[in-house]
Amino acid sequence: MRQARALLAIVVSAFFLFPLYLVIANAFKTDPEILRSPARPPIGPTLDGMSGVLSVGDVTGGLVNSLLITGSTIALIMVVSSMLAFALHMSNSWISNAVGTVILFGLILPTPVILIPVFRVLKYIGLENSFPGLILFLCAYYAPFAVLVYRGFMRSIPKELAEAASIDGASLASIYWSVILPLLRPATASVLVICGVWVWNEFLPPLVLLGPLQGNTVTVGLFRSVGQFDVNYGQLFSYMLFVSIPVLVFYLLLQRYFVRGLTAGATK
């Protein structure tokens, strides 16, 4: 039974790692080698694709834009969602449960359906084609998931901690900042990793809400690097590898808290 599980784990891992292998292998090949045998390991690796990507100014600009948008969005999501989850958790009334249920409806809305109404709202308040408008939209779109994770994790935190702090004279803000927030590190790591990857990989919102005048993100830049009549596959795979590195590093740094943050409170 153990051997069967190990074999199944190997097969599933290989299935998910194969696309990453293709990106890494083809990033160090020439175009003829990629077209001839894309799955073969690089023989005589070349850095032409990498140097070609780095020589394009839009790549660096797109990376900076994506880091700015992703960092600002997940920081805002972390603050807003943890505070909202804390308020709903402490209230524990039918009103708070109803509000939590309404918030969860945000998880079922597909992005293409709401982009045009959101653009009109941003245009009305003067935030169209701007970084703040895009960040606010992404925060509102992914906050329901973060609230769900935080509320689930808070079920594993005894309410007696907050009650004891309240008896000692701490305000609600002090209880949140000094007592609850330090205990939310596993949940915060899960929110940062999942929402960070989602925001980093977003394509339609930056394309529609940001517009070409503000520059590319990494996903929009990858889309625009594919020519109508000609594609440099070496540079394309190098671009994919270049874009994937920050996400992989970010996940490896927070992986110790990742699963714990998602599963905490599941048995409550």
N, C-alpha and C positions, 0 to 999 in steps of 0.2 A: 504493500500500500504506500509505504514511504517512497519507494522508487518511482511508482506511478505519479505521485505528487511532484516529485523532483523533475521527472520528465515533462509533465504538464507545465510546470513553472518555466522550464527551459524553452519549451515551444512557444508559450505565450510571450515570454521576454524577447525571444528572437523575432516574433511577429511585430512587436512594437518597436524594437531597436533597428529593424531592417531599414526603414526610411532614414533614420539618422545615419546609419552606415552608408547609404547611398549618397547622402549630402556630403559626408566627410570624404569618402573615396573620390567622388567626382569633382570635388573642389580643387583637387591637386592633379587633374588630368587636362589634357588638351581636348579641344572639341572633337577631332576625329576619333580619339580614344573613347570619349563618352558615347558618341553615336555608334561606335563599333561594338562596345561591350560595357554598358553602364554598371553592371554588377561586379565587374572584375576589379580587384584591388589595383591601385595605381602602380604601374611599373615605370620607374624613372619619374618620381613626383616632380611637379612643376609649380612654381608660385606665380605663374603668369595671371591666373584668375584672381588671386588675392591682390596682386599689385594693380591690376586693372580696376578692381573695386575701390581700393583705397585712393586711386588717382582721380576718382570722380568726386567732385565736391558735394553732390547731393547726398552721398552716403553718410558722410560725417554729419552733415546738417540734419538728415533724417534720424540718425542715431541720437543726436542731442535733443531733437524735438520729442522723440519717443521717450527718452529718459525723463525729460521734463514733464510730459503729460502723464506718464505712468506713475512717477514719484508723487506728483501733486495729487493725482486722483486717489491712489491707495492711501495716502496720508489723510485725505479728507474723508474717505470711506471709513477708515479706522476710527477716527474721532466721532463722526456723526453716528455711525452704526453702533458703536459700543455704548455711547450715551443713550441712544434710543432703546437699545436692548436692556440696559440697566433700568431705565424708567419703566419699561413694560414689565420687567421681572419683579421690581419692587412693588409695583401697584397690585398685580395679581387680582384684578377685578375683571368683570365681564367686558367692561369698556376697553381695558388694555388688551384682552384676548381678541376682541373684535378689531381693534386697530392693528394688532399683529397679523391677523388673518388678511385684512385689506392690504397691508404692506406686501404680503407674500404673493398677491396677484401680480406684482411687478415682475415676478420670475417667469411668467408665461407670455409676456409680450415680446414678440419677435422684433428685432431692430428695424428691418425695412419698413414695417407697418407704421412706426411712430417717427421716423426721421423727418418727413416733410412737416408734420405738425410741430415738432420740436424746433425745426429751423425757423418756422414762422414765429414761434414764441421768442426765440433768441433774437430774431430780427426786430421784433416789437420792443424788446428791452435794450437793443443796441449791442448785442454780444454775438451777432452772426460773424462767421469767418474769423473767429478769435480763439485763442487758447483757453481763456476763462470759460467761454461758452461750451467748448468741447469737454473741458474738465468737469463742469457742473452736470452736463448730460450724463457722462460716464459714471460719475458718482451716484446720481439718482438711479441709474439703470442697474448698477451692481450692489447698491446698498441693501436691497431686500435679502439677497443671499447672505451678506455679512451679518445682518440682523438675525437671520435664522441660525447661523453658526454661533454667534455670541449668546443668544438666548439658550441654545442647547447646552453650551458650556457652563453658563451661569447656574444651571440646575444642579451642577455638581459642587457649587460653592454654598456652604451653609449660610442661611439667612441670619443666623445668630451672630455672625461676624459683623454685619451691617447694623444689627440691632444693638450690639455691645458698643460699637462706635457711636451710635446715636445717643445711647444713654450717657456716654462720656462727654456729650456736648458737641460732637462733630456734626457739621451741616451735611446736607445731601451731596453737595459738590465735593466736600472733603472726603466723604465716604467713598464716592466714586473714584476720586483721584488717588487717595492714599491707601485704600483697603482693596477695592475691587480691581482697579486697573492693573496693579502689579501681578494679580493672579490670572490675568487674561492673556499671558504671553503665548501659551500654546494655541489658543483660538486666534490670536492676532497673527501668529505665524501662518496658520492655515488660510486666513483671509488674505494676507499679503501675497502668499504664493499663488493661490487660485485667482484672485481678482487681478493680481499683477500680470499673470500670464494672459488672462482674458483681455485686459486693457492693452497690453503690449501687442497682441495679435489682432486687435480691432482693425478692420479695413474700411467698411462703409462709413462709419461716423467721421473719421478724419477726412475721408474723400469728399463727403457731402458738407459737413459742418465747418471744416477748417478751410477748405478751398485751396487752390494752387498758389495764391498770393502769399500765404503764410509758410510755405515750404512743405516738404513731404515728411511723413513718418516712415519708419522702416518698411511697413507693409505696403503703403502707397508707393514708396520708392521702388520696392521689388516689383510691383505691378507695372509701373511705368518703365522699368528697365527692360521689359520684354517688348521688342520691336514688332512692328506689324509684318515686316517681310524678312527680318533677320534676327536671330537670337544667338548671343554668345553664351553657350551653355556653361563654359568654365567659369565665367564671371557670375552667372546666375547662381550656380551651386556655391560659389565662394560667398556671394551675398547672403544666401540662406544660412551658411555656417556662421558668418559674421553676425547675423541677426540672432542666431540661436544661443550664442555664447553667454550673453548677459542673463538670459532666462535660466540656463543650466546652472550657472554660478549662484544665482539667487536661490534656486531650489536647494542646492547642496548645502548652502549656509543655514537654511531653516528646516531641513528635513527632519531633524530630531524632534521638533515640535509639531510637525505637520499632521501625522496620523492621530496623535493624542488630541489635538485640537478639534478634529472632526468627529472623533468617537466619544469624547467626554460628554456625559449627560445622556447617552443613548439608552442606558438601562434605568434611568430615573422614571 
